[in-house]
Amino acid sequence: MAETMGRFLLALQNQGGSGGESLLGSIKIAVLPIVKVFTMCFLGFLMASKYVNILPASGRKLLNGLVFTLLLPCLIFSQLGQAVTLQKMLDWWFIPVNVVLGSVSASIIGFLVASIVRPPYPFFKFTIVHIGIGNIGNVPLVLIAALCRDQNNPFGDSNKCSTDGTAYISYGQWVGAIILYTYVYNMLAPPPEGTFDIDPQSIPIKCTTKSDGSPEQDPSLTQEEGGYLTGPNASRKWKMKDCLRFLYEKLKLKQILQPPIIAPILAVVLGAVPFLKSLIFTPDAPLFFFTDSCMILGETMIPCTLLALGGNLIDGPGSSKLGLRTTAAIVFARLVLVPPVGLGIVMLADKLGFLPPDDKMFRFVLLLQHPMPTSVLSGAVANLRGCGKEAAGVLFWVHIFAIISMAGWIVLFLNILF
């Protein structure tokens, strides 16, 4: 730590004139995306206020549903399908691995922090998720665009910088979508009481309605069991149905096979096959109109998500039931404890030869996936699951402090790479 700090101070000391401008430019690049996020969130807050009131709670929930079922799948399908090839999938294999390793390590940190802080019931899993899931798509995409727009950016040609950076980030989003709709969606499930709106002083009471309902909740199951005994043909038929139903329920395929997960699978399959790619994803392809339509819809995903997120702050960022201690612990763990672990993962992978040689943008994107604030899409999932107000409060404070932390981490990453 002392050696890294000394190296950073020495770099500052040696910088003068243009070097100082470069440092200020790096800080500006780190801060601008967060400012843009706050601007759109403020507009959502204004739309949900009593003075305008065109974005009520029911409208925000519908907007989040639109994001997950249409806008986010369109964004991932159009970006990933154009960027991916079979060779690139082999070269970029560590990007999704880095996302998984980052989520696992950050969730372990989240579990340790939650065990120490002891958040109020029922927000233990909520605390783990909001420490463990960073923003690997929205903010990095805006940040890379701002970085590459500068002709003096350290990565060289602006067009190549933007194309490579966007492709790397898009390739990591498909695994992020799977994590979001499996791990996060299940972790944010309401408690047995059916709601997060629980008095912390009350003792959770186990639901007793299950005993009178389990055979009657699925009448088709009893009918199938009756048909199962009617004869050998029916027996075979119902046995197969029972087997398929068992697999469907145990693997929770209904929750896994959601549009944000189907979209990246289709994009990878279609984009990796040259013939299919030439039919859909190239500008002169006969079906490119479909990809272009998805691109137009996908561009609206980020503002729609941020408008809904800002609307959830209508009661104020401090109105959640988490309390100051838990909120501060989430912010500190996400922005201070998680990034050094991610830095260690990327540096170790580089030393082991897992990364493409001499590709600094590839390394920068990998590093950038770790110090990001909590994902705004996890806030959208939280809103769907009934804890959107608490998620909005956390996201509000984590993005405020991310202005400072992200600037520091990005300056450090650029110093390491260059």
C-alpha positions as CSV (number, residue, x, y, z in Angstrom):
1,M,0.0,0.0,0.0
2,A,2.8,2.4,0.9
3,E,4.7,1.5,-2.3
4,T,1.5,2.2,-4.4
5,M,0.9,5.5,-2.6
6,G,4.5,6.5,-3.1
7,R,4.3,5.6,-6.8
8,F,1.2,7.7,-7.2
9,L,2.7,10.7,-5.4
10,L,5.8,10.4,-7.5
11,A,3.7,10.4,-10.7
12,L,1.9,13.5,-9.5
13,Q,5.2,15.2,-8.7
14,N,6.7,14.4,-12.1
15,Q,3.6,15.7,-13.9
16,G,3.5,19.3,-15.0
17,G,1.6,21.4,-17.5
18,S,0.0,18.8,-19.8
19,G,0.5,16.1,-17.2
20,G,-1.6,18.1,-14.7
21,E,-4.2,18.5,-17.4
22,S,-4.1,14.8,-18.0
23,L,-4.7,14.1,-14.4
24,L,-7.6,16.5,-14.3
25,G,-8.9,15.0,-17.5
26,S,-8.9,11.5,-15.9
27,I,-10.8,12.8,-12.9
28,K,-13.3,14.6,-15.2
29,I,-13.8,11.4,-17.2
30,A,-14.5,9.5,-13.9
31,V,-17.0,12.1,-12.6
32,L,-19.0,13.0,-15.7
33,P,-20.9,9.6,-16.0
34,I,-22.0,9.8,-12.4
35,V,-23.2,13.4,-13.0
36,K,-25.2,12.2,-16.0
37,V,-26.8,9.4,-13.9
38,F,-27.8,12.0,-11.2
39,T,-29.3,14.3,-13.8
40,M,-31.6,11.6,-15.2
41,C,-32.5,10.4,-11.7
42,F,-33.4,13.9,-10.7
43,L,-35.8,14.2,-13.7
44,G,-37.4,10.9,-12.6
45,F,-37.7,12.3,-9.1
46,L,-39.3,15.4,-10.5
47,M,-41.8,13.4,-12.6
48,A,-42.8,11.4,-9.5
49,S,-43.2,14.4,-7.3
50,K,-46.6,15.7,-6.2
51,Y,-46.2,18.8,-8.4
52,V,-46.0,16.7,-11.6
53,N,-47.1,13.2,-10.6
54,I,-46.9,11.5,-14.0
55,L,-44.7,8.7,-12.7
56,P,-46.5,7.2,-9.7
57,A,-45.4,3.9,-8.0
58,S,-47.6,1.8,-10.3
59,G,-46.1,3.6,-13.4
60,R,-42.6,3.0,-12.2
61,K,-43.3,-0.7,-11.7
62,L,-44.6,-0.9,-15.2
63,L,-41.6,1.0,-16.5
64,N,-39.3,-1.5,-14.8
65,G,-41.2,-4.4,-16.3
66,L,-40.8,-2.8,-19.8
67,V,-37.1,-2.4,-19.2
68,F,-36.6,-6.1,-18.3
69,T,-38.9,-7.7,-20.9
70,L,-38.1,-5.5,-23.9
71,L,-35.5,-2.7,-23.7
72,L,-32.6,-4.5,-21.9
73,P,-32.9,-7.7,-24.1
74,C,-32.9,-5.4,-27.2
75,L,-29.8,-3.6,-26.0
76,I,-27.9,-6.8,-25.3
77,F,-29.0,-8.5,-28.5
78,S,-28.0,-5.7,-30.8
79,Q,-24.7,-4.8,-29.2
80,L,-23.4,-8.3,-28.4
81,G,-24.6,-9.8,-31.8
82,Q,-22.6,-7.3,-33.8
83,A,-19.5,-7.5,-31.6
84,V,-19.1,-11.3,-31.1
85,T,-17.4,-13.8,-33.4
86,L,-16.3,-17.4,-32.7
87,Q,-12.6,-16.3,-32.5
88,K,-13.4,-13.4,-30.2
89,M,-15.4,-15.7,-27.9
90,L,-12.2,-17.7,-27.5
91,D,-10.0,-14.7,-27.0
92,W,-12.4,-12.9,-24.6
93,W,-13.2,-15.9,-22.4
94,F,-11.9,-14.2,-19.3
95,I,-14.4,-11.3,-19.5
96,P,-17.4,-13.3,-18.3
97,V,-15.1,-15.3,-15.9
98,N,-14.1,-11.9,-14.4
99,V,-17.7,-10.9,-14.0
100,V,-18.5,-14.1,-12.1
101,L,-15.3,-14.0,-10.0
102,G,-16.1,-10.4,-9.2
103,S,-19.7,-11.1,-8.2
104,V,-18.6,-14.1,-6.1
105,S,-15.8,-12.3,-4.2
106,A,-17.9,-9.2,-3.7
107,S,-20.8,-11.3,-2.4
108,I,-18.4,-13.0,0.1
109,I,-17.4,-9.6,1.3
110,G,-21.1,-8.7,1.4
111,F,-21.8,-11.7,3.6
112,L,-19.0,-10.9,6.0
113,V,-20.1,-7.3,6.2
114,A,-23.7,-8.3,6.7
115,S,-22.7,-10.7,9.4
116,I,-20.9,-8.0,11.3
117,V,-23.4,-5.1,10.8
118,R,-26.5,-7.3,11.2
119,P,-29.0,-5.4,9.1
120,P,-32.6,-5.2,10.2
121,Y,-34.9,-8.1,9.2
122,P,-35.5,-9.0,6.3
123,F,-32.6,-7.2,4.6
124,F,-29.7,-9.6,5.2
125,K,-29.7,-10.9,1.6
126,F,-30.5,-7.5,0.4
127,T,-27.2,-6.2,1.9
128,I,-25.2,-9.0,0.3
129,V,-26.7,-8.3,-3.1
130,H,-26.1,-4.6,-3.0
131,I,-22.5,-5.1,-2.1
132,G,-21.9,-8.0,-4.5
133,I,-23.5,-6.7,-7.8
134,G,-21.7,-3.8,-9.5
135,N,-22.7,-1.8,-12.5
136,I,-20.9,-3.6,-15.4
137,G,-22.9,-2.1,-18.2
138,N,-24.5,1.3,-18.0
139,V,-21.8,3.4,-16.3
140,P,-18.8,1.7,-17.9
141,L,-20.4,2.2,-21.4
142,V,-20.9,5.9,-20.7
143,L,-17.4,6.2,-19.2
144,I,-15.7,4.5,-22.1
145,A,-17.6,6.7,-24.6
146,A,-16.4,9.8,-22.7
147,L,-12.9,8.6,-22.4
148,C,-12.5,7.6,-26.1
149,R,-14.1,10.8,-27.3
150,D,-11.0,12.7,-26.2
151,Q,-8.4,12.7,-29.0
152,N,-5.7,12.7,-26.3
153,N,-7.0,9.5,-24.6
154,P,-4.2,7.1,-23.6
155,F,-5.6,4.2,-25.7
156,G,-4.8,5.8,-29.1
157,D,-7.3,6.1,-32.0
158,S,-10.7,7.2,-30.8
159,N,-12.7,5.0,-33.1
160,K,-10.8,1.8,-32.2
161,C,-10.9,2.8,-28.5
162,S,-14.6,3.2,-28.6
163,T,-15.3,0.1,-30.7
164,D,-13.1,-2.2,-28.6
165,G,-14.2,-0.8,-25.3
166,T,-17.9,-1.1,-26.2
167,A,-17.5,-4.7,-27.5
168,Y,-15.6,-5.8,-24.3
169,I,-18.3,-4.4,-22.0
170,S,-21.2,-5.8,-24.1
171,Y,-19.6,-9.2,-24.0
172,G,-19.6,-9.1,-20.3
173,Q,-23.2,-8.1,-20.1
174,W,-24.7,-11.4,-21.0
175,V,-23.3,-13.1,-18.0
176,G,-24.3,-10.1,-15.9
177,A,-27.9,-10.5,-17.1
178,I,-27.9,-14.2,-16.1
179,I,-26.6,-13.3,-12.7
180,L,-29.2,-10.6,-12.3
181,Y,-32.1,-12.7,-13.3
182,T,-31.1,-15.8,-11.3
183,Y,-28.9,-14.9,-8.3
184,V,-30.2,-11.4,-7.7
185,Y,-33.8,-12.1,-8.5
186,N,-33.9,-15.0,-6.0
187,M,-31.9,-13.3,-3.3
188,L,-34.3,-10.4,-3.3
189,A,-37.4,-12.6,-3.0
190,P,-39.8,-11.3,-0.3
191,P,-39.6,-13.0,3.1
192,P,-42.2,-15.6,4.2
193,E,-44.5,-12.8,5.3
194,G,-44.8,-11.9,1.6
195,T,-43.7,-8.2,2.0
196,F,-40.6,-6.2,3.1
197,D,-42.9,-3.8,4.9
198,I,-42.4,-5.5,8.3
199,D,-42.1,-3.9,11.8
200,P,-38.5,-4.6,12.9
201,Q,-39.7,-5.1,16.5
202,S,-42.1,-7.9,15.5
203,I,-41.0,-11.5,15.5
204,P,-41.4,-13.2,12.1
205,I,-44.4,-15.5,12.2
206,K,-44.2,-18.6,10.0
207,C,-46.9,-18.9,7.4
208,T,-49.4,-21.6,8.3
209,T,-51.6,-21.6,5.2
210,K,-49.3,-24.0,3.4
211,S,-50.6,-27.0,5.3
212,D,-54.1,-26.6,4.0
213,G,-53.2,-25.9,0.4
214,S,-50.3,-27.8,-1.1
215,P,-52.3,-30.6,-2.9
216,E,-55.1,-28.1,-3.8
217,Q,-52.9,-25.3,-5.1
218,D,-52.2,-27.4,-8.2
219,P,-55.4,-29.3,-9.1
220,S,-53.8,-30.6,-12.3
221,L,-51.3,-32.5,-10.2
222,T,-54.0,-34.6,-8.6
223,Q,-55.7,-35.1,-11.9
224,E,-52.5,-36.4,-13.3
225,E,-52.0,-38.7,-10.4
226,G,-55.4,-40.1,-11.0
227,G,-54.7,-40.6,-14.7
228,Y,-51.4,-42.2,-13.8
229,L,-53.2,-45.3,-12.6
230,T,-55.7,-45.7,-15.4
231,G,-53.6,-47.9,-17.7
232,P,-50.1,-48.6,-19.1
233,N,-50.3,-46.1,-21.9
234,A,-51.6,-43.4,-19.6
235,S,-49.0,-44.4,-17.0
236,R,-46.2,-43.9,-19.5
237,K,-47.7,-40.6,-20.6
238,W,-48.1,-39.1,-17.1
239,K,-44.7,-40.4,-16.0
240,M,-43.0,-38.4,-18.7
241,K,-45.1,-35.3,-17.8
242,D,-44.2,-35.8,-14.2
243,C,-40.5,-36.0,-15.0
244,L,-40.6,-32.9,-17.2
245,R,-42.5,-31.0,-14.5
246,F,-40.1,-32.1,-11.8
247,L,-37.1,-30.9,-13.9
248,Y,-38.9,-27.6,-14.7
249,E,-39.7,-26.9,-11.1
250,K,-36.4,-28.0,-9.6
251,L,-34.3,-26.1,-12.2
252,K,-36.6,-23.1,-11.9
253,L,-36.5,-22.7,-15.7
254,K,-39.4,-20.2,-15.6
255,Q,-37.3,-17.8,-13.7
256,I,-34.1,-18.5,-15.6
257,L,-35.5,-18.4,-19.2
258,Q,-36.4,-14.7,-19.1
259,P,-36.0,-12.2,-22.0
260,P,-32.7,-10.7,-20.6
261,I,-31.2,-14.2,-20.6
262,I,-32.7,-15.5,-23.9
263,A,-31.4,-12.4,-25.7
264,P,-27.6,-12.9,-25.0
265,I,-27.9,-16.6,-25.8
266,L,-29.5,-15.8,-29.2
267,A,-26.9,-13.0,-29.8
268,V,-24.0,-15.4,-29.1
269,V,-25.4,-18.2,-31.3
270,L,-26.4,-16.0,-34.2
271,G,-23.3,-13.7,-34.0
272,A,-20.8,-16.6,-33.8
273,V,-22.1,-18.3,-37.0
274,P,-20.8,-16.2,-40.0
275,F,-23.7,-17.1,-42.3
276,L,-26.3,-16.1,-39.7
277,K,-24.4,-13.0,-38.7
278,S,-24.4,-11.8,-42.3
279,L,-28.2,-12.2,-42.4
280,I,-28.9,-10.2,-39.3
281,F,-26.1,-8.1,-37.9
282,T,-24.1,-6.6,-40.8
283,P,-25.3,-3.2,-42.1
284,D,-26.1,-4.6,-45.5
285,A,-27.9,-7.7,-44.2
286,P,-31.5,-8.4,-45.4
287,L,-32.7,-8.6,-41.8
288,F,-30.6,-5.8,-40.4
289,F,-33.8,-3.7,-40.0
290,F,-34.6,-6.0,-37.0
291,T,-31.2,-5.3,-35.4
292,D,-31.5,-1.6,-36.1
293,S,-35.0,-1.6,-34.4
294,C,-33.5,-3.4,-31.4
295,M,-30.7,-0.8,-31.3
296,I,-33.3,2.1,-31.2
297,L,-35.2,0.4,-28.4
298,G,-32.1,-0.5,-26.5
299,E,-30.9,3.1,-26.4
300,T,-33.9,3.9,-24.3
301,M,-33.1,1.3,-21.6
302,I,-30.7,3.4,-19.5
303,P,-32.9,6.6,-19.3
304,C,-36.0,4.6,-18.5
305,T,-34.2,2.7,-15.7
306,L,-32.8,5.9,-14.2
307,L,-36.1,7.7,-14.4
308,A,-37.8,4.9,-12.5
309,L,-34.9,4.8,-10.0
310,G,-35.1,8.6,-9.4
311,G,-38.9,8.3,-8.9
312,N,-38.3,5.8,-6.1
313,L,-36.4,8.6,-4.2
314,I,-39.6,10.6,-3.9
315,D,-39.8,9.9,-0.1
316,G,-36.1,10.9,0.3
317,P,-32.9,8.9,0.3
318,G,-33.1,8.4,4.1
319,S,-36.6,7.1,4.2
320,S,-35.7,3.4,3.9
321,K,-35.8,1.0,6.8
322,L,-32.1,0.0,6.5
323,G,-30.8,2.6,8.8
324,L,-27.6,4.7,8.6
325,R,-25.3,1.9,9.8
326,T,-26.3,-0.6,7.2
327,T,-26.4,1.9,4.4
328,A,-22.9,3.2,5.3
329,A,-21.6,-0.4,5.5
330,I,-22.9,-1.2,2.0
331,V,-21.4,2.0,0.5
332,F,-18.0,1.5,2.2
333,A,-17.8,-2.2,1.2
334,R,-18.9,-1.7,-2.4
335,L,-16.6,1.3,-3.1
336,V,-13.6,0.6,-0.9
337,L,-13.3,-3.1,0.0
338,V,-14.4,-4.7,-3.3
339,P,-12.1,-2.9,-5.8
340,P,-8.7,-4.1,-4.3
341,V,-9.9,-7.7,-4.5
342,G,-10.9,-7.1,-8.2
343,L,-7.5,-5.5,-8.9
344,G,-5.8,-8.6,-7.4
345,I,-8.0,-10.9,-9.6
346,V,-7.0,-9.1,-12.8
347,M,-3.3,-8.7,-12.0
348,L,-3.1,-12.5,-11.1
349,A,-4.9,-13.4,-14.4
350,D,-2.4,-11.2,-16.3
351,K,0.6,-12.8,-14.7
352,L,-0.8,-16.3,-15.4
353,G,-1.1,-15.3,-19.1
354,F,-4.9,-15.5,-19.3
355,L,-5.3,-12.1,-21.0
356,P,-4.6,-11.1,-24.6
357,P,-1.0,-9.7,-24.8
358,D,-0.6,-5.9,-25.3
359,D,-4.3,-5.1,-25.1
360,K,-4.5,-2.3,-22.5
361,M,-8.2,-1.6,-23.2
362,F,-9.0,-5.2,-22.5
363,R,-7.3,-4.9,-19.1
364,F,-8.9,-1.5,-18.4
365,V,-12.4,-2.9,-18.9
366,L,-11.6,-5.9,-16.6
367,L,-10.4,-3.5,-13.9
368,L,-13.3,-1.2,-14.5
369,Q,-15.8,-3.9,-13.7
370,H,-14.8,-4.0,-10.0
371,P,-14.9,-0.4,-8.6
372,M,-18.3,0.4,-10.1
373,P,-21.2,1.5,-7.8
374,T,-24.1,-0.9,-7.2
375,S,-25.9,-1.8,-10.4
376,V,-29.0,0.3,-11.1
377,L,-30.6,-2.8,-12.6
378,S,-30.5,-4.5,-9.2
379,G,-32.6,-1.5,-8.1
380,A,-35.0,-2.3,-10.8
381,V,-35.2,-5.9,-9.7
382,A,-35.6,-4.7,-6.1
383,N,-38.5,-2.5,-7.2
384,L,-40.2,-5.5,-8.9
385,R,-39.7,-7.6,-5.7
386,G,-41.1,-4.9,-3.3
387,C,-38.0,-3.3,-1.8
388,G,-37.5,-0.6,-4.3
389,K,-37.5,2.2,-1.8
390,E,-34.6,0.7,0.2
391,A,-32.7,0.0,-3.0
392,A,-33.2,3.6,-4.2
393,G,-31.8,4.9,-0.9
394,V,-28.7,2.7,-1.2
395,L,-28.2,3.6,-4.9
396,F,-28.6,7.3,-4.1
397,W,-25.7,7.3,-1.5
398,V,-23.5,4.8,-3.3
399,H,-23.5,6.9,-6.5
400,I,-22.8,10.1,-4.5
401,F,-19.7,8.7,-2.9
402,A,-18.8,6.9,-6.2
403,I,-17.9,10.3,-7.7
404,I,-14.9,10.4,-5.4
405,S,-14.0,6.7,-5.3
406,M,-14.3,6.1,-9.0
407,A,-12.1,9.1,-9.8
408,G,-9.4,7.7,-7.5
409,W,-9.6,4.1,-8.8
410,I,-9.6,5.2,-12.5
411,V,-6.5,7.4,-12.0
412,L,-4.8,4.5,-10.2
413,F,-5.7,2.0,-13.0
414,L,-4.5,4.3,-15.8
415,N,-1.3,4.8,-13.7
416,I,-0.8,1.0,-13.5
417,L,-1.5,0.4,-17.2
418,F,0.6,3.3,-18.5
